[in-house]
Amino acid sequence: MGDYAFDEDSRVEPGVDGEYTAKLTGRWNGTRGAVNGGYLLATCTRALALSMPFPDPIVISGFFLRPGMAGAAAIRTSLIRGGRTTAFGEAVLTQDGKEVIRATAAFARLSQDGQVFLGAAPPDLPPPDECVRLLASEPGMPRIAERVDFRRVELPGWFRGEPTGQPSSEFWMRFADGRDADLLALPLVVDANPPPVLELGVSTTTIQLTVHLRAKPAPGWLACRATTRFVGGGYHEEDFEVWDSAGILVAQSRQLALVLPLLIRVLRAFRACRAFRGGNTGVQAD
Amino acid sequence: MGDYAFDEDSRVEPGVDGEYTAKLTGRWNGTRGAVNGGYLLATCTRALALSMPFPDPIVISGFFLRPGMAGAAAIRTSLIRGGRTTAFGEAVLTQDGKEVIRATAAFARLSQDGQVFLGAAPPDLPPPDECVRLLASEPGMPRIAERVDFRRVELPGWFRGEPTGQPSSEFWMRFADGRDADLLALPLVVDANPPPVLELGVSTTTIQLTVHLRAKPAPGWLACRATTRFVGGGYHEEDFEVWDSAGILVAQSRQLALVLPLLIRVLRAFRACRAFRGGNTGVQAD
């Protein structure tokens, strides 16, 4: 649990009767100054992992009730049912006595059996060091961008100030400090990316996120695919796949999110930046 | 709420403090004698709809803790948070004092805004009366098949005793008694179909199911798409889309399920039936 940011920042201290305390940090903040939803969900998963009679989360579903902020948090966990092969638990994270996220999860012992049917392939990407990197130092980038290293074939359209109209992307991803992802980190991984609906010129806030944990990730870069297919009535879904360095699907998630107008100041910042730097904005080869 | 089976069988009677009672019937049983999971989730949704300060469920997530059986059930609902535009609630359905399903949901007021981005098309199917129907009277068919009318271009491979190896299908669907689907029925609709993994020669039991309710369905047949893409480590996901007669995506769901060996007696019954009837088994044009 040493020095990595994720381990440090999602640490939970056990109290009595399934209660834990955590100290959320601002290092995983999104663009609106609240902590990232996946970070909240991963912190809940970590508390549940200490309480459940099986070691591996296989599915966790979180409802986002209000924005989480850097600062103290309490997590109340309960065992809903401990079955023969599967245990179910609930975690309620509160700040200042107000509920921020309610998560329900199933835990089991993930088998090492391989994939027996595969109806989709991992993203087909050039090696990470041949991709471009989104730099956290660019104007308008959220703090979480300092903690996660994203590599793409080319810069996203929204980042260049020219949304492509195609809310889908494939990219490499890993923690910036080199920590390899494990099952406990995956609920954060699936929500750490800039949302693909930025390519439609809108922003978003998550209402609900379900993560399936399908296998323990091998060390190394994660190949990811984020896709939104349906936007309407003020909501959209986002699907996310995480493939490990061995080509195994390790997580699959879906969220329902509320469409928000994109912050004008962010777009302006991007445009100003692009005009100033002449198109190389944010790119840095390895 | 007159005479339709769904309304009758998912009826909940209010008690005090957000408690409801229901009388689950065996008319929605699956092949293993337990009630269908979507039926349980729809019953919980209906109880929540009576308790929440907004009219429309937009997302509901249910964890299946143990099989539900025909008979009396109690549903304890609670308001987790009533916000300005979204309310969150929880429903816990118990039978004989034991928890069967725990569901969490968000309610809002669905706008009538149309789809603003569409990254997939509805299933391209011939009209229902040019499709074949899966008959509930065939040996091995579960009781729920009496309540739901499925129409396909051709009979599924598993039904003919010859699984195709392709766990994906598109089909028409409606309640057999002509009741049109509404938001409250959609959590049942997304789980009523024979699971596509039958085409891999295995069966399945749901651990967790998340349903996004995206629009109020227009009356008429529903065009559906059920797909499993990843089977491994003893689990699989199933994605489900429901499109209404106006071509609008009205629900999208995903479940995580445990792979089970297909009941030998069911396969034998299909094979015997097929040998006896010479390939027309289960087919009936409108």
Contacts between the chains, C-beta under 8 A, distances in Angstrom:
chain1	res1	chain2	res2	distance
A	58	B	207	7.3
A	58	B	235	6.6
A	58	B	256	6.7
A	59	B	207	6.4
A	59	B	208	4.6
A	59	B	256	4.6
A	61	B	61	4.2
A	61	B	63	7.6
A	61	B	104	7.0
A	61	B	208	6.6
A	61	B	210	6.2
A	63	B	61	7.6
A	63	B	80	7.4
A	63	B	88	5.4
A	63	B	104	5.4
A	63	B	106	6.3
A	65	B	80	6.5
A	65	B	81	4.6
A	65	B	83	7.6
A	65	B	88	5.7
A	66	B	81	7.2
A	66	B	83	7.6
A	80	B	63	7.4
A	80	B	65	6.5
A	80	B	99	6.4
A	80	B	102	5.9
A	81	B	65	4.6
A	81	B	66	7.2
A	81	B	99	6.3
A	83	B	65	7.6
A	83	B	66	7.5
A	86	B	207	6.6
A	86	B	258	7.9
A	88	B	63	5.4
A	88	B	65	5.7
A	88	B	102	7.2
A	90	B	102	7.4
A	99	B	80	6.4
A	99	B	81	6.2
A	102	B	80	5.9
A	102	B	88	7.2
A	102	B	90	7.4
A	102	B	104	6.2
A	104	B	61	7.0
A	104	B	63	5.4
A	104	B	102	6.3
A	104	B	104	6.2
A	106	B	63	6.3
A	106	B	207	5.5
A	106	B	208	6.2
A	106	B	256	7.7
A	110	B	233	5.6
A	111	B	233	4.8
A	111	B	234	5.3
A	112	B	233	7.5
A	113	B	232	6.4
A	113	B	233	5.1
A	113	B	234	6.4
A	114	B	232	6.1
A	114	B	233	7.8
A	115	B	230	6.8
A	115	B	231	7.0
A	115	B	232	3.7
A	115	B	233	7.9
A	116	B	200	7.9
A	116	B	231	5.0
A	116	B	232	5.5
A	117	B	167	6.7
A	117	B	200	5.9
A	117	B	228	7.4
A	117	B	229	8.0
A	117	B	230	7.1
A	117	B	231	3.9
A	117	B	232	7.4
A	117	B	236	7.5
A	118	B	229	7.4
A	118	B	230	6.5
A	118	B	231	8.0
A	118	B	232	7.8
A	119	B	167	7.2
A	119	B	168	7.2
A	119	B	227	7.2
A	119	B	228	7.0
A	119	B	229	3.5
A	119	B	230	6.8
A	120	B	229	5.0
A	120	B	230	7.5
A	167	B	117	6.7
A	167	B	119	7.2
A	168	B	119	7.2
A	200	B	116	7.9
A	200	B	117	5.9
A	207	B	58	7.3
A	207	B	59	6.4
A	207	B	86	6.7
A	207	B	106	5.5
A	208	B	59	4.6
A	208	B	61	6.6
A	208	B	106	6.2
A	208	B	210	7.2
A	210	B	61	6.2
A	210	B	208	7.2
A	210	B	210	4.5
A	210	B	254	6.8
A	212	B	235	7.7
A	212	B	237	5.9
A	212	B	254	7.9
A	212	B	256	5.0
A	214	B	230	6.5
A	214	B	232	6.6
A	214	B	233	6.5
A	214	B	235	6.8
A	215	B	232	6.9
A	215	B	233	5.9
A	227	B	119	7.2
A	228	B	117	7.3
A	228	B	119	7.0
A	229	B	117	8.0
A	229	B	118	7.4
A	229	B	119	3.5
A	229	B	120	5.0
A	230	B	115	6.8
A	230	B	117	7.1
A	230	B	118	6.5
A	230	B	119	6.9
A	230	B	120	7.5
A	230	B	214	6.5
A	230	B	249	5.3
A	230	B	252	6.8
A	231	B	115	7.0
A	231	B	116	5.0
A	231	B	117	3.9
A	231	B	118	8.0
A	232	B	113	6.4
A	232	B	114	6.1
A	232	B	115	3.7
A	232	B	116	5.5
A	232	B	117	7.4
A	232	B	118	7.8
A	232	B	214	6.6
A	232	B	215	6.9
A	232	B	248	8.0
A	232	B	249	7.5
A	233	B	110	5.6
A	233	B	111	4.8
A	233	B	112	7.6
A	233	B	113	5.1
A	233	B	114	7.8
A	233	B	115	7.9
A	233	B	214	6.4
A	233	B	215	5.9
A	234	B	111	5.3
A	234	B	113	6.4
A	235	B	58	6.6
A	235	B	212	7.7
A	235	B	214	6.8
A	236	B	117	7.6
A	237	B	212	5.9
A	237	B	252	6.0
A	248	B	232	8.0
A	249	B	230	5.3
A	249	B	232	7.6
A	252	B	230	6.8
A	252	B	237	6.1
A	254	B	210	6.8
A	254	B	212	7.9
A	254	B	254	5.4
A	256	B	58	6.8
A	256	B	59	4.6
A	256	B	106	7.7
A	256	B	212	5.0
A	258	B	86	7.9
